[in-house]
């Protein structure tokens, strides 16, 4: 059996409202909100008494989805943000119309530019920012002329 699709990426955050604001500023829309708990959530997480609030967001094209999760119980286990070369999930990349305009909007929501904005082979402008919960959010602007 093959994979049908990538359904969504989930990010655990401390401040659900701030994270929702950050990704709304990026251009995603809220698709739904819900508290989630119960035996099935405990089982899938391998923990007892899980209580979370989620906000499901989607990209403007309707295909990409991002789940923001805030744990009410058990408490979060804080960790320093991972460096870009640490094994594991590296980043979530979004194609944007303008890196500069998007970066400005996200910085107003707490994003911190990791390095700088760079151009790759005259095709893309790229940058990495630290977003909610310390995740790396990559931005890519296609510089190629459509045609």
N, C-alpha and C positions, 0 to 999 in steps of 0.2 A: 504494500500500500504506500502511496506517495502522500506527501503533505498537500493539503488542499490550498492553504494560504497561511500567511502570518496573521494571526488574529489581532493581537495587540501587544504592546509593551507596557509593563506595569512598573511604577515608581512609587516607593514608600516615602512619604513626606511627613514632616512635623506639622507644617502649617498648610492645611488643605486650601484655605482661601487664597493665601499668597501664591501657592503653586498654580492654582486655577487662573489667577490673574496673570501670572507669568506666561503660561501657555496660551491664554486668550490674547495677550499682547503679541505673541508669536503669530497668531492667526488661526489657531484651533478654536473649535466651538464645543460647548458643553452638549453632550448627547444625552446625559442622564446622571442622576445622583441617587445613591441609596446607602442605607446602613446595611451591613451584612454580618450575620452571625448564625450560629447553629452547629449541629453535629457535623454536617458535611464540610463546613469551613474549618472546624477543628481537625477533621480527618485529613483534608487536603494539605493543611499547613503543618500537620504533625505537632500541634499544640492544643492545650485545653483552654476553653473560655475565650476564644478569639472573638473580638468585636472590632469591626472596622467600618469606616465610612469611605465610600469610593465616589469619585467623579470620573465618568467616562467621557473622553474628549475625542473629536475626530478632525481630520484635516479637511480643508475646503473641498477636495475632490471626493470626499466620503469614503476613501479606501483605507487610509491609515487611522489607527485608533491608539490612544494612549490612556491608560488607566492610572489615575492618581489615587493612592491608598493612604489613609491615616489610621493608624492603630489606636483604638481607645484602650484595648486590653489584648494581650499583655503590653507593658510599656515598651517603647522603642529601645533598642540597643544602640546608643550613639557610637559613631566611628568617624575618624577623620576622613575627609574626602580622599579618595584614592588618586594617586598620581596617574597621568596618562599612560604610563608603561606598566601598570599593574595588571596581572592576568584577570580576566573576567570581562564583563560587559564594558566596552570601552566608551561608546558614545551613542547617542541617538542623533541622526542627521536629518535635517529638514532642508528641502529645496526652497529657496526664497527668491522673491523678485529683486530685492536689494539688500545686500549684506549690511551696508551702512545704515539704512533706515531701520532694519530689523534690530541691529545691534543697539541703536539708540533707544528704541522702544523697550528692549529687554533690560538694558542697563537701568532704566527707570523702575524696573521691577526687581532689582538686586543682582542682575547678571554681572559677572566679572569676566572680562576678557582674559583668557589663559595666556596666550602669546601675543600675536598680532594678526592682522588680516593679511593674507597672502594670496598671490595669483599663481595658478597652476597652468602652465603651458598655454597661456592665452585663452584657456577654455573656461576656467572657473575662478571665482574669488571665494575664499574659504576662511573660516575662523572657528575657534572653539571657545565656548563660554562655560563658566560654572553656573549651573542652574539650581533649581530647588533640590534640597538634600545633597548638594555637592555633585550632582551628576554632570557629565559633560554633554552639552548640547552643541552639535556641529551645525553650522550654517553654510549653505552652498548656493552661490549665485552663478547661473549659467551665462557666460559671456558670448556664446556662439550666436550668430544671427540666424534666426529660424529661416528655413527655406529649403 
